[in-house]
Amino acid sequence: MAGFGRVFHWGPLTAITIIKWITLATIYCNTMWYPPAESLGGFLYTAVFLVFSGLTMYHFFSAMFEGPGYLPLIWKPEDSSESVLRQLQFCELCQGCKAPRAHHCRKCGRCVMKMDHHCP
């Protein structure tokens, strides 16, 4: 039930509404100007558009339900030679090495991989 709380929030609902409204408006205009039932080009255009619209929704929900990728606590690289450890930063809170582009998230309490736009 906690997963549904991520969807039934004003932000995701607004994004889903915008995506679906644009999809329906485009399909409506497409059927008026380039009917898919009358030409192969219209059918292919509609099919490709619906595939991309479906992929947009798939990636939206994947980003919503899958985590950003956390480093294990007390993580060290497999090759933990002195030269490798000198190149990596150490996280005092996680008590482990940080991978490149990983940063500690105060909300999650963990180091997050590729923390460019992580928002829990």
Steps between C-alpha positions, in 0.01 A plus 500: 500500500797733551572492126160652421586798719766591245240513223209662685681821574451836327831489311467159329129551438570832331772345282277204405213736417721713276650198323160338440337827393772559241468140381122521460515843332765376256301185418184706448676747269672214319171326426361826358796596278671168423246221562666167581211303346546662158874474441797293601696816588228613741493157663879490536509853641233413757670171591843660545352784704315256728819296548692811604216611726498158664878512543467842662257361756715188553812706574302741718374215720841327497663817629228531763513145639865395455767644724788708369760240598656499844852406596519223760592614850873472576572462127854465367601423142614148419845630408565685826862582438644821644497680163131422444398601852684832465285589198169434678336712768397351833151550645516545877128433542490173300853399607583400143662626184298709258484393138553773239197735481351350818390732777346452842127574514381647830142379446592140412796474735702319230743578223313519169659409166498774236321746727428764239124531546412270789180600676340236728 
